[in-house]
Amino acid sequence: MGEGSGVRSLVPWPAAADVDRILLDVAAKLLALEGIGLPGLAWALAERARPLVEAARTADWTAGDVPVLRAESQDEVTVCDAAGRPRPLRFRADRVDRTDAGLRFTDYKTGRPLSGAAKAEVRRRHFLDRVRAGTYLQAVAYLRAAGGEPALGRYLYLRPDAVERELAVTAGDRDFAAAFERATGAVLAAWDAGSFFPRVVDTAGRNEPVRCSYCPVAEACLRLDSGARNRLFSWTERAREPDRDLTAAEQAALAVWRLPAKETGAAAADEGEQA
């Protein structure tokens, strides 16, 4: 089943011995790429990955063979920038299935699920908030690749302790489509204008983004410079004043900066419904 193949294959789950062999082989190759040759580490890495692989089997293969269309699928869709010009957007899906309900695009996740809310409608809103913020765009992009066919784009969480494994959006969900278009339009405008800035504080001016704690180039950043952080936040607040005359580059930067901002009262509602 090669990349781009249009023929659906009923794919069975490998036998236990084959799973053992695949896990060990992939672990050894990854360690070799990193230049790590410690004896026994490949086995330990394979065992570390085993629960995640088992979660993938439980999620999709318990009912039988899966109708896989292609794996590690690289695709391209067209989006419009802020000026309405068509632009290419490339992405990859870990797996694409052709089910009786239509196409199903899967992106495997090994981290913590996006939302831990008990109610489905709250999880949906948390997902929509992330798309509006310009993150978690991949599942919505998948739907555009379906070419108008019924489709579902999903993140499948493989952590053994995940309560809700699937976070999905379907074709025809206008809220997600509108959020996707707004976010991609804003980002493309900032890219074209060269309006790049370090997001070292949130839009409320209080907290540092979590990703700063594990950024590989954090030592070269101004993240710990409170003066730089305050100047950036102060400019974004002044730029929102109605009498401000902003350049195109400043407008583009402000639009991207404001993508994660929540409406008044939304944060409090989130906390209550999360609980």
C-alpha positions as CSV (number, residue, x, y, z in Angstrom):
1,M,0.0,0.0,0.0
2,G,2.1,2.9,-1.2
3,E,1.7,6.5,-0.7
4,G,-0.9,8.0,-2.9
5,S,-2.5,4.6,-3.6
6,G,-6.2,4.9,-4.5
7,V,-7.0,1.3,-3.8
8,R,-8.4,0.4,-0.5
9,S,-6.9,-2.6,1.3
10,L,-8.3,-4.5,4.2
11,V,-5.4,-4.5,6.6
12,P,-5.2,-7.0,9.4
13,W,-3.4,-6.4,12.7
14,P,0.0,-8.2,12.6
15,A,0.6,-11.4,14.6
16,A,2.2,-10.9,18.0
17,A,5.6,-12.1,16.8
18,D,5.5,-9.6,13.9
19,V,4.6,-6.8,16.3
20,D,7.6,-7.7,18.5
21,R,9.9,-7.8,15.5
22,I,8.6,-4.4,14.1
23,L,8.9,-2.7,17.4
24,L,12.5,-3.8,17.9
25,D,13.5,-3.1,14.3
26,V,12.1,0.5,14.4
27,A,13.6,1.2,17.8
28,A,17.1,0.0,16.6
29,K,16.8,2.2,13.5
30,L,15.9,5.3,15.5
31,L,18.7,4.8,17.9
32,A,21.1,4.4,15.0
33,L,20.0,7.7,13.5
34,E,20.8,9.4,16.9
35,G,24.2,7.7,17.1
36,I,23.2,5.8,20.3
37,G,24.5,2.2,20.5
38,L,23.9,1.2,24.1
39,P,23.2,-2.5,24.4
40,G,19.7,-3.3,25.4
41,L,18.4,0.2,24.8
42,A,16.5,-0.8,21.6
43,W,14.6,-3.4,23.6
44,A,13.7,-0.9,26.3
45,L,12.6,1.7,23.7
46,A,10.4,-1.0,22.0
47,E,8.8,-1.9,25.3
48,R,8.2,1.8,26.0
49,A,6.3,2.1,22.7
50,R,4.3,-1.1,23.1
51,P,1.4,0.3,25.1
52,L,0.9,3.0,22.5
53,V,0.8,0.5,19.7
54,E,-1.6,-1.6,21.6
55,A,-3.9,1.4,22.1
56,A,-3.9,1.9,18.3
57,R,-5.0,-1.7,17.9
58,T,-7.7,-1.4,20.5
59,A,-9.1,1.8,19.0
60,D,-9.5,0.5,15.4
61,W,-8.7,-3.2,15.0
62,T,-11.0,-4.9,17.6
63,A,-13.8,-5.1,15.0
64,G,-11.7,-6.7,12.4
65,D,-9.5,-5.6,9.4
66,V,-9.4,-1.9,8.7
67,P,-10.1,-0.5,5.2
68,V,-6.9,1.5,4.8
69,L,-6.6,3.6,1.7
70,R,-3.0,4.9,2.3
71,A,-0.5,5.5,5.1
72,E,2.0,8.3,5.7
73,S,0.0,10.2,3.1
74,Q,1.4,13.6,2.0
75,D,-1.2,15.9,0.4
76,E,-1.7,19.5,-0.6
77,V,-4.8,21.6,-0.4
78,T,-5.6,25.2,-1.5
79,V,-6.4,27.9,1.0
80,C,-7.0,31.6,0.5
81,D,-4.8,34.3,2.1
82,A,-6.2,37.5,3.5
83,A,-6.3,39.0,0.0
84,G,-8.3,36.1,-1.4
85,R,-5.4,34.7,-3.4
86,P,-5.1,30.8,-3.6
87,R,-2.1,29.4,-1.7
88,P,-0.9,25.8,-1.3
89,L,-0.9,24.2,2.1
90,R,0.9,20.9,2.5
91,F,0.4,18.3,5.3
92,R,0.7,14.6,6.1
93,A,-1.8,12.2,7.5
94,D,-0.6,9.1,9.4
95,R,-3.4,7.0,7.9
96,V,-6.3,7.5,5.5
97,D,-9.2,5.0,5.6
98,R,-12.2,4.6,3.3
99,T,-15.1,3.6,5.5
100,D,-18.7,3.1,4.7
101,A,-19.3,6.6,6.1
102,G,-16.6,8.2,3.9
103,L,-12.9,9.1,4.2
104,R,-11.3,9.0,7.7
105,F,-8.0,10.8,8.2
106,T,-6.0,9.9,11.3
107,D,-3.2,11.8,13.0
108,Y,-1.7,9.7,15.9
109,K,-0.9,11.6,19.1
110,T,1.2,10.2,22.0
111,G,0.8,13.2,24.3
112,R,-1.9,14.3,26.7
113,P,-5.3,14.8,25.0
114,L,-6.2,18.4,24.2
115,S,-9.2,18.4,26.5
116,G,-10.1,16.5,29.6
117,A,-13.7,17.7,29.8
118,A,-16.4,15.1,30.5
119,K,-18.9,16.6,28.1
120,A,-18.6,16.2,24.4
121,E,-19.8,19.7,23.6
122,V,-17.1,21.2,25.9
123,R,-14.4,19.1,24.3
124,R,-15.7,20.3,21.0
125,R,-15.4,23.9,22.1
126,H,-11.9,23.4,23.4
127,F,-11.0,21.9,20.1
128,L,-12.6,24.9,18.2
129,D,-10.7,27.3,20.4
130,R,-7.4,25.8,19.4
131,V,-8.3,26.0,15.7
132,R,-9.3,29.6,16.2
133,A,-5.9,30.2,17.9
134,G,-4.1,28.9,14.8
135,T,-3.1,25.5,16.3
136,Y,-4.6,22.0,15.7
137,L,-5.3,23.0,12.1
138,Q,-4.4,19.6,10.7
139,A,-7.6,17.7,11.2
140,V,-9.6,20.5,9.4
141,A,-7.0,20.6,6.6
142,Y,-7.7,16.8,6.1
143,L,-11.3,17.6,5.3
144,R,-10.4,19.9,2.5
145,A,-8.3,17.1,1.0
146,A,-11.5,14.9,0.7
147,G,-12.6,17.0,-2.3
148,G,-16.2,17.3,-1.2
149,E,-16.6,13.7,-0.1
150,P,-18.1,12.9,3.4
151,A,-15.0,12.9,5.6
152,L,-13.8,12.9,9.2
153,G,-10.5,14.3,10.4
154,R,-9.3,13.1,13.8
155,Y,-6.5,13.0,16.3
156,L,-6.2,9.6,17.9
157,Y,-4.6,9.7,21.3
158,L,-2.6,6.6,22.2
159,R,-1.7,7.3,25.9
160,P,-2.8,4.3,27.9
161,D,-4.6,6.5,30.4
162,A,-6.5,8.6,27.8
163,V,-10.2,8.5,28.6
164,E,-11.4,9.9,25.3
165,R,-9.0,8.7,22.5
166,E,-10.6,10.4,19.5
167,L,-11.0,14.1,18.9
168,A,-12.6,14.6,15.5
169,V,-14.3,17.1,13.2
170,T,-16.5,16.2,10.2
171,A,-16.9,17.8,6.8
172,G,-19.6,20.4,6.9
173,D,-18.9,21.8,10.3
174,R,-19.0,25.4,9.4
175,D,-17.6,26.7,12.7
176,F,-14.4,24.8,12.2
177,A,-14.2,25.7,8.5
178,A,-14.5,29.4,9.4
179,A,-12.0,29.2,12.2
180,F,-9.5,27.5,9.9
181,E,-9.9,30.1,7.1
182,R,-9.4,33.0,9.5
183,A,-6.3,31.5,11.1
184,T,-4.6,30.5,7.9
185,G,-5.5,33.9,6.3
186,A,-3.9,35.7,9.3
187,V,-0.8,33.6,9.3
188,L,-0.2,33.9,5.6
189,A,-0.6,37.7,5.8
190,A,2.0,37.8,8.6
191,W,4.3,35.6,6.6
192,D,4.0,37.8,3.5
193,A,4.6,40.9,5.6
194,G,7.6,39.4,7.5
195,S,5.8,40.1,10.7
196,F,7.5,37.5,12.9
197,F,7.6,38.0,16.7
198,P,8.4,35.9,19.7
199,R,5.2,34.9,21.5
200,V,6.8,35.0,25.0
201,V,3.6,35.9,26.9
202,D,0.0,35.1,26.4
203,T,-2.6,37.6,25.1
204,A,-3.5,38.6,28.7
205,G,0.1,39.6,29.4
206,R,0.4,37.2,32.4
207,N,1.7,33.7,31.5
208,E,4.5,32.4,29.4
209,P,3.4,29.8,26.8
210,V,4.1,26.2,27.9
211,R,6.1,25.5,24.8
212,C,8.7,28.0,25.9
213,S,9.8,25.5,28.6
214,Y,10.9,22.9,26.1
215,C,11.9,25.1,23.1
216,P,15.3,23.9,21.8
217,V,16.5,27.5,21.1
218,A,15.2,29.0,24.4
219,E,18.7,30.1,25.4
220,A,18.8,32.5,22.4
221,C,15.4,34.0,23.2
222,L,14.3,37.0,25.3
223,R,11.7,34.9,27.1
224,L,13.3,35.7,30.5
225,D,13.6,39.4,29.8
226,S,10.6,40.9,31.5
227,G,11.3,44.3,29.9
228,A,11.1,42.9,26.4
229,R,8.1,40.9,27.3
230,N,6.3,43.9,28.7
231,R,7.2,46.0,25.7
232,L,5.7,43.5,23.3
233,F,2.5,43.2,25.3
234,S,2.2,46.9,25.7
235,W,2.5,47.5,22.0
236,T,-0.2,44.9,21.2
237,E,-2.5,46.7,23.7
238,R,-1.8,50.1,22.2
239,A,-2.2,48.8,18.7
240,R,-5.8,47.8,19.4
241,E,-6.8,51.4,20.2
242,P,-9.3,52.6,17.5
243,D,-7.3,55.8,16.6
244,R,-4.1,53.9,15.9
245,D,-2.8,54.1,12.3
246,L,-1.0,50.8,11.7
247,T,1.1,49.7,8.8
248,A,0.2,46.6,6.9
249,A,3.0,44.7,8.7
250,E,1.7,45.9,12.1
251,Q,-1.9,44.9,11.2
252,A,-0.7,41.4,10.2
253,A,1.3,41.0,13.4
254,L,-1.6,42.1,15.5
255,A,-4.0,39.8,13.8
256,V,-1.8,36.8,14.5
257,W,-1.1,37.9,18.1
258,R,-4.9,38.1,18.8
259,L,-5.7,34.7,17.3
260,P,-5.5,32.9,20.8
261,A,-7.4,35.7,22.6
262,K,-10.7,34.7,24.2
263,E,-13.8,36.7,24.5
264,T,-14.6,38.2,27.9
265,G,-16.0,35.5,30.2
266,A,-14.9,32.6,28.1
267,A,-12.1,31.6,30.4
268,A,-14.4,31.5,33.4
269,A,-16.9,29.4,31.5
270,D,-14.1,27.0,30.5
271,E,-13.0,26.5,34.1
272,G,-16.6,25.7,35.2
273,E,-17.4,23.3,32.4
274,Q,-14.0,21.6,32.7
275,A,-14.7,20.8,36.3
